[in-house]
Amino acid sequence: MTENATTNRETLGFQTEVKQLLQLMIHSLYSNREIFLRELISNASDACDKLRFEGLHNAALFENYSDMAIRIGYDKTARTLTITDNGIGMSRDEVISNLGTIAKSGTREFFSRLSGDQQKDAHLIGQFGVGFYSAFIVADKVTVLTRRAGDNTDQGVRWESDGGGEFSIEMLDKAVRGTEITLHLRDDQDDLLDGYKLRDIVRKYSNHIVQPILMYKEEWKDGQQQVTDEEETVNQASALWARSKNEISDEQYREFYKHVGHDYDDPLAWTHARVEGRQEYTQLLYIPAHAPFDMWDRDARHGIKLYVRRVFIMDDAEQLMPQYLRFVRGVVDSSDLPLNVSREILQESKDIEAIRKGCTGKVLGLLADLAENDKEKYATFWSEFGKVLKEGIGEDSANKDKVAGLLRFASTHADTPDETVSLADYISRMKEGQEKIYYVTAETFNAAKNSPHLEVFRKKGIEVLLMSDRVDEWALSYLTEFDGRPLASVAKGGLDLGKLEDEAEKQAQEKEADEFKELTDRIKASLAERVKEVRVTHRLTDSPACLVADEHDLSGNLARMLKAAGQKAPASQPTLEINPQHPVVLRLKSEKKRFDDWAAVLFDQALLAEGGQLDDPAAFVKRINQLMLELGS
């Protein structure tokens, strides 16, 4: 390969985030430095896959040479390690974009979470999937020579940096497509200038790579190590997912996940199956151990790679997995799809619908197995992905019951939000005669746990689910019953405990409603349009009053969420329920002079207790102060 500069060298500055990242790399924050080679080989493999895909539509990109390979070489004298691929390569603009910036969703959050603790920060770096930049763990200078496949000229690009604040770009002649990365190793990295060491790393971390990874053969003769001109393949160079499961070790499954998921940690679980019938395909799907930084970006691509007869077709085929399972990573290899399949064809394909259905069922089955047989792992999954899984209640009607069975909620049965229960758990503990699954929604766990609406349920020992995720209100609009038991909000509609109340309790409630009829009418007249109705309640034992939404109205929590999001909520008035046993209510019954102020304070307190905001906080404070002064005089 000849290299003659055709333009002057340019020096450019790294994006700020890259500078921060490189500083962390240079200080060797990775707990296992060997992963740099896995990352660079993985990138090289991706480049080969992309060329094969683009070549399906434009054979000229292969430049009369379609065999793909990755080569690793080293030079003890120059102290360099080189990784070369003949994949898609990069243009000048792509080099600047890919190697000078981090255009990945979640970058800002990533840096905001760095703590300065090397061990913790190293873990975050691994989660972020920094790929190319891991080269600076072992190198004090990195040189990249690359040319994009199919360019009309033989002009390539040289990129070089010492990991400081700048990098250089230079145009040069490069006859061969692809990318060559040369690492100028640090003084303490001598062991990487050894063929046997490098082979061991490749077989440990990259044995699953589909393309052959080639190195010069090394032999010992007369006690001397000699390198021959003959190359040997040091990895298995076969599609791991196409092998029989009994031929694949757990370690191989884990390392393949790190390649396909661009992750540093081991996966939480995986499922591998070959499906035969009308559609034939192989699926190897993984559940990560942690959420990606861009999980809440619903426009971000999914993590499923599509192959057809072991030929890579596309990255992140979102048609293969529903949005609420967007955290799943893996591979689907179809025997039936055409090699020139496009995203447009995928969107209209019945075969893809069948594959999507099969993949969804496999993932939900895997999660159900974890929930049943490995509760610790499932708890880890739920803490990372539970909020996303809840989206499936409204998005996947065909699997709504399966998804509902996987849901977990905080509950009055437990003391902390980390102790969650399933709907099946709840039903197993229902009181004799209890017909409904009761729940309360609020903005935070503590707000839900301390809601006044729970008072009578605590008194009677009835469990209530505590829901404080923003997605809960939306999901519950689709989940109205589970296993034949209706879900009921304790903050909506009139309180009807059915068989959980005896006739004596019901008669006492009716009597008190009659006795306080005059008071409820006076409060309603005083509050006017602020309330739809005022009535006596028996859901309270400690609080003087609470606000209740009608059965089919928006809850107060959902209305506040819509307002906070800048959306207009449908107009509705709450019902004020008063506790006939509370001293404040009894005082109000005989109040003449400041009745309107007492009624307003009662309403405002009930609004605050459920997490609402006052329209006029100053007026509330003024009333409280005046009433306190009068009580003290």
N, C-alpha and C positions, 0 to 999 in steps of 0.2 A: 504494500500500500504506500503510495507517495503522498507526501504532505507538503504542499507549497502554499504559503500564505498568499492570498489574492487580495485581501483588504487589510487595512490597519486594524490592530487589536483595539477593542473597546473595553473599558472598565466600567462596570455597573455595580450599584449597591443592592444588597439583599433587602427584601422586605423585612420590616422590624421584627415580625414574628419568627422569621427564619434566623435572624441574628440571635434571638433568645434561645431558640432550639439548638443551634450549633454550639452555643456556649455550654449548654447542658450536655450535649454529646461529647464535646472535647474533654469534659470532666468525667467521662466514663460513667454516666449514671445508670447505664444498663447493668443489671446484676449478672448478665451472661453476655459477654462481648461477642461470642461466636455467632450470635443471631444476625450480625451484619451481613454475613455471607448468605444466609437464608433469605434476607430481605432483597439483596441484589440479584440473587438467582430467581427469586419470585418475580421481580420486576422484568427480568430478561424473558422469563417464560410468558408473562403477560404480553410483552412486545411481540413474541412469536405468534401467540394466539390471535392478536389483533391483525397481524399481517395475513394470517390464514383466512380470517373472516373477510377482510377487505379484498383479498385476492379472489374470493368467490365471485365478486362483481367486476373485478378488474385484474385479469391474469397478468397484465404487464407489470404489476407491482412485484411479482416474483423475480423479474429480471432473468428469466430462463434458469432459475435455480430455486426450486420449491422446498428442498429439504431444510428443516429447521434444526438448529443445534445451539448449545451454549458451551463455551469453552472457558476453561480456567487455566491460567498459566502464572508462573512466578519467576522472578529473577533475583537470585541471592545477592549478586553483585550490586545491582541497582536498588535493591530492597523494595521491589514493587510486586504487587499482586494485581492481575488483570482478569476481568470477567468480560467476555465478549459474546454477543448474540447477533444473529442475522435476521432479526425481526423487523418491525415496522420502522424503527429509527425515529429521529426527530428533526424537524426543520429548525431554523434559527429562532423563530417566534416561539415554537414549542419548547425549545431549550430554556429560553428566558422564563416562560410561563411555568414550566414544570420544575426547574431547578433553582429558580430565583424567588419564587413565592410559594405560599401554602394556600391554595385556593380551595380549602376544605371547610365545609360547614362545621361550626363548633370550635374554630380556632381560638376565638376570643375567650370562650368558656374554658377551653383547655388551659390557656395561660393564666386565667384568673384562679384556677384551682391549684396551681403550683405553690407549694408551701415552703420551699427552701430546704426541706428534709430530703436528702439525696435518695434514700430508699423509697420513700413515698412518691417522689417525683419521677423516679425511674419507672415505677409501675404505671404512672400516668402516660409517660412517653410511649411505653409499650402499647397501651390502650389506644393511643392516638394513631398508631400505624404510620410512623415517619418514613419508612421505606428507605429511599436513597440516602437520606441524611445520616443514617446509622453508619455509613462508611467512615465518618469522622470519629467514631469510637476508637478505631485502630489506625487511622491515617492522619498525617499532618498536612497532606495535600492530596487533592483528588483531581484527576484529569479525565474528561469525557470527550471522546471522539465519536461523532454520530452523523448519519445521513439518512434522511427519510426515503423509504422505498418509493421507486417510481419517479423521482425527480429527474427532469430532463437533462440536467447537468450532473457531473460527478462532484459537485461542490458540497462539502460537508461543513460541520461546525466543531470547533474545539472550545470546550468550557473548562475553566480551571479555577480552583479556589483553595486557599489554605485554611478555610473555616473562619476567617475574620469577617469584616463587614462588607467585603466586596468579592466579585468574581469577574473573570475576564471572558470575553467572547471573541472568537477569531474565525473567519471563514478560511477553508482550506480545501484542497482536492482530496476526495475520498472515493475510491472506485467501488467499494463494497458497501451495500446497504447495511443498516443495523447500527449497533452501539457498542463501543469498547470503553470500559471504565477501568482506569488504572489508579490503584491506591498506593501512594508513597507512604510506606508503613512507619509508624513511630519506632523509636529506638527499643522500646520494651516489647515489641511484637515479633521477635525473631522466630518464635515457634510456628508462625503462619507461613514461613518460607520453607516449608517442608511438605513434600507431596503426600506423604502418608497421613500427616495431620489434616491436610485439606480434604483428602478423600474421606477421612473419618467424619469430618464436619458435614460434608455433602451427604453422606449416607445416613447420618443421624437426623438431619433437618430437611433434606431436599430429595430423598429417595423417591418420592412420589411424583416428582416433576415429569410431565409427559415427554418433553423434549429430552434427547440424550445430552448428558453433561459430560463433556470430553476433557481428558487431561492426557498429557504425554505419559507414556509408560515409563516406570522407573525400575531398574534392576540393580542387583548387587553382583559385581564380578571382582574376584580377587580382593574382597574386602572393601571395594570402593562402590559408591552409589553412582549409577550412570542413568542418564535420561536418554531414551531412544526417540527417534522421529515418529514412531508409531503412536497413534492415539488410541485410548481405550475409554469405553463408556463406564462411568463410575456409579451411575444410578440405575434403577430398574427400568426407567424410561418407558413406563407403560401406565395407562390410565388406572389409577388406584381404584376408582369406583367400579371399573369393569371386572375387577378380580373377585373371586369368591370370598365371602366374609371370613371363612376359616383360614384364609391365607393372609389376612391382614391383622396385625397386632394392634392393641389399643394405642400404643405409642405412634404407630404409623397413622392411625386415624387422627390423633391429636396434631401431629405435625402437618398433615394435609389441611386440617382446619386452619392452622396458622397461615398457611399459604393462601387458601381460598378466601379466608375471612380477614386477611391482613391484620391479624391480632397477635398480641404478645402472650396472652394467657391461654391456658387450655380451655376447651369448650366445656360447657356444663353437661351436655348429653348429645347423642346423635342417633340417627336411624338410617339404615342402609338396606335397600331392597330393590329387587328387580321385579317389575310389574309386567305380566304377560296377559294377553287377551286381545281385545280390539285395538288397543294402543300398547305398544311395547316400549318401555323406557326404564332406565335405572335412576334411582334417586339416592343421593347421599346428602342428608340435611342435618344441620347442626344448630343447637341452641347455645348461644354465647353465654359466658359466665357474667358478663356485665353489659350494660347498655352503651351503645355508641353515643358520641357527643351530638350527633345530628338526628337522634331518634325522633324528636318532635317536629322535624322538618318532613312533612308528608310528601313533599315533592322530591325528596332525595331518593335516589335509585335504591332498589332492593338489593339483596345480596345473593341472588341465585344466578349462577352461570349456566347458560344453555349450550349444550353440545348436541350435534346430530351425528350419530355413528362415529363418536369420539373426535369429531372435528368441531373446534370452538366456533360458535356462532355469535354470541353476544354476552357481554357483561350485564349483570343486574337486570335480568329479564323480569320486569315488574308484573307481567301477565301470569307468571307462574305461582304467585303467592299473594293472598289478599293483603290489603294495607295493614290490617291489625296484626299481621304476622311479619311485618317488615324487618324485624330483628333477625329473622332466620337467615343463615348463610348456607351455601352448599352448591351442589351440582345436580343438574338434570340432563341426562343423555338419552335422546329419543332415537328410536330406530325407524320411525315412520315419517317424520317431518322432512320436507325437501331441504337440501343443503342451502338453497338460496332464500331461505325463509327470512322475512323482514318483520319489523315491529308491527306494520300495518296488517300483514297476514296473521300474525299472532293474535291480534285483537279480534279477528273474525273467525278464528279457527275452532271448530268443535273439538278437534284433537287436543288443542291447548286447554280448552275448558275441562276436558276429562283429566288431563295431567294436573291442572290446578286443583281440581277436586280431590284427586288422589294424594297430592302433596299436602294439602290442607288437612285431610283426614289423618295422614301419617304424623304430622306435627302435633295435632290435637291428641292423638293416641299416645304419642311419646310423653306429652305433658301429663296426661291422665295417669300413665304408668308411674311417672315421678311422684305425682301427688299421692298415689296409693302406696308406693313401695319405697320411696326415698324422700321423706318429708323434709329433711334438712336441705336437700338440693332444691326441692320445690319452693321452699321458703326463700332461698337465694334467688331463684327465678322470679318469684312474685315481687320481691322487693325491687328488682331491676325492671321488670317488664309488665307488672300487673296492670298499670294504668293503660298501657297500650292494648293489652288483651281485652280489656273492658269494651274497647271500641267494637269488638266483634259482635257484641249483643245487638247492636243496631245495624251492622254492616253485613252480617252473614246469617240470614234467616234460616238457611238450611242447617246450620250447625249451632243455632242459638242455644239449644239445650245442652250440647256438649260444652260450649264456652261457659254457660252459666254454672255448670258443675265444677269448672276450674276456678271460678271467682273466689276471692277471699276478702273478708271484711273485718275491721275492728268490731268489737262487740262489748256490751256490758258484762259479758261472761268473762272477759279478760281485763287486765289492768292497763296495758300499754297498746299503742297502735301497732307494735311489732307482733303482738300475739293476735293472729287472725283466725277466723273460722270460715268454713264453707257453708253454703246453704243447706247441704245435707247434714252437717254437724248441727246446725241450728234446729232443723226439723227433729233430729233425734232427741233434743232436749226440750221440746215444746211441752208446755203444761197440759195436763189432761183437760180436754174441752177447748184448747186453743186452736183456732181455725186459721189464723193469719201469721205471716212472717212480718214482724214489725221492724221499722227502721226510722232513723232520723238523719237528715242531711244538714251539714253546716260547713263553714269555710275552713275550720280547723278541727283536729281531733278533740282538743279540749273544749271547744265550743259545742261540739256534738255531745261529748261525755257529760257536760254540765248543763245541758239544755233543760229548762223547766218542764218540757213536755215528757220527760222521762220519769217524773216523780211518782206517779201512780204505778208505773211499771216496776220501779224499784221496790215499792211497797209490797207489791204482789209477787215479786220474784220472777217477773216475765223478762226474758232476754230481748234486747233491742240491738239491731245492727247499727253501728256508728259510721256514717259515710261522709267523708270530708274531701275526697278527690273531686276535682272540677268535672271530670267526666261522668261521675256517678249520676247526677241529675239527668243528663242526656241518656245514659244507658238505661235508667229506670223507666224512661218513657217507653222503652221497648220490652222491658222485662216486667211484666205485670203478675206473673205467677211462676212458681217452680214446684215441680212434682205435685201439681194439683193444689198447691197452697198459694193463695193470693198474697202479694206483697202490699203492705199498707204503711203509709207514712203516719207517724204519731203526731205530726204537726198539720195534718189536713183532715177536714171533715169533722163531724161530731164523734166523740169518743164512744165506741161500741165494742166492749170487750166480750160480748156474747155470753157464752156459758161460763166465762171466768168471773162473772158477777152473779151473786145470788139475788133472789127476789127481794129480800130485805134491803139490800143496797140500792136496788133500782127504785123501790118505794121511797126510801129516804132522799134520793136524788130528786125525785119528782116533787116531794114536799118542799125541799129547799128552793127549787126553781120557782114554786108558787110564792114562797115567803119573800124572795128577793126580786120578784117581778117589778115592783115599783122602782127599786134601785137600778136594775138593768135598763129600764125605760129612761130614767133620768140621765144615766151615763151616756146612753145612745143619743139623747137629745143634746147633751153637752158637747160630745165629740163630733156630732153631725156627720159630715161627709168623710171623716177620717176612718170610719168603721162601717161595715155592712150590717153588723148585728152585735149586740152584747148579750151574753148569756152566762148562766152559772155553769161551772165545770167541776168535774170530780177527777180530772187528770192531774191536778195540783195538790201537793201536800205541804210544801214549804213556801212557795212563791205566791204572791197575791194575785197575779194575772199573767196571761200569755196570749199571744196572737196566733190565730189558726187560719189557714187558707181553706177555701172551699175545695171539695173533692176534685174538681176538674180545673181549678185555677192553678196558675204557677205558684210554686212555693216561694216564700220570702227569700230563701237562699238563691234560687234560680233567677228571680227577678233582679237581685243585687248583682249577680254574675253578669247578666245581660247588660245591665247599666254600666258596669265597670268596663265591659268590652265595647262600649259605645253604641250598643244596640238598644232599640226602643222595645221595652217589654209591654205586653197588653195591659191596659189599665184594669186594676182589680182592687177591691177593698178587703182588708182582713176582718175577721171576726175577733172581737175581744172577749176572752173568757175570764171570769173572775172566780176566785176561790172563796166560797162563803164562810170558811173557817178561819181565814186570815185576819189578824187584828186591823190591818189597814183597811180592808174591805168593810169590816164591822164599824170602824170609825167613820168611813165614808157614808154608811147607811144612815147615820144620824147627823152628818155634817150639813150645816145650813149656809154659813158665811162664805166659805172658800171652796164650795163644791166643784166649780169648774176647774180650779187649779189642781185639786186633788185628782179629778178625773183625767186631766191632761198628764199629770205626773205618772199616774197608773199606766196610761197608754205608752208614754215614752219609756218607762222602765221595761215594759214588756217588749218594746221594739229593740231596746239595747240588749236585753237578755238573749235575743235570738240572733244577734250579730248585725242588726240594722243600724242605719245612721239617722240621726235626728235632722229634721228640716231646719230647726232653729235651736241649736245648742245653747245659745245665750239665754233664750227665753226659758229653757228647761232649768238652767242653773239659777236664774232669778227666782223662779217659782220655788225651787227647793230651799233656797236661802230664806225666802219669806215664810215658808211653812215651818222651817226649823226655828226661826225667831219667835213665831207665834206659839209653837209648842213649848219653847223654853220660858215664855213669859207667864 
